[in-house]
Amino acid sequence: MLISPAFAQAAGAAPEGSIIEAILPLVLIFIVFYFLLIRPQQKKMKKHKASLTAIRRGDRIVTGGGIIGSVTKVNENDNELTVEIAKDVKVKVQREMVAHVLSKTEPASGKSSKSTPKAANEDSEPAKGGLLSGLFGGAKKDK
């Protein structure tokens, strides 16, 4: 049996639209990854960097090693913080190694924080459960 050379050459070229159809799913996957993974991570990093630059004396922090302490001195030039982790025990920590700021102190200004008005619901009782617990009978009634 002889195979004609016409059959070997008959495997046609790819249609023009197939390149776009092949690249389009990859582009869509990249767009989804950008909005679900990359962009939120960039926002989180930007917020963390802003909180690191706003650290001042008196703030309670957690270091990257899990040590909780209070900032006693901020060295602006060296990017170092002096943190008191126990009574009369002070350590120097690099600013970048702060994992989380637990509590912020108020800035030293002439205004007192006591003059700020209370929120409308501060004097009322705390809520006894949420919306779903009220719907499903999880909220306890006072007798």
Secondary structure as GFF3:
##gff-version 3
##sequence-region A 1 143
A	DSSP	alpha_helix	5	9	.	.	.	ID=ss1
A	DSSP	alpha_helix	17	33	.	.	.	ID=ss2
A	DSSP	pi_helix	34	38	.	.	.	ID=ss3
A	DSSP	alpha_helix	39	53	.	.	.	ID=ss4
A	DSSP	beta_strand	60	63	.	.	.	ID=ss5
A	DSSP	beta_strand	68	75	.	.	.	ID=ss6
A	DSSP	beta_strand	80	86	.	.	.	ID=ss7
A	DSSP	beta_strand	89	94	.	.	.	ID=ss8
A	DSSP	three_ten_helix	95	97	.	.	.	ID=ss9
A	DSSP	beta_strand	98	103	.	.	.	ID=ss10
A	DSSP	three_ten_helix	113	115	.	.	.	ID=ss11
A	DSSP	alpha_helix	131	135	.	.	.	ID=ss12
###
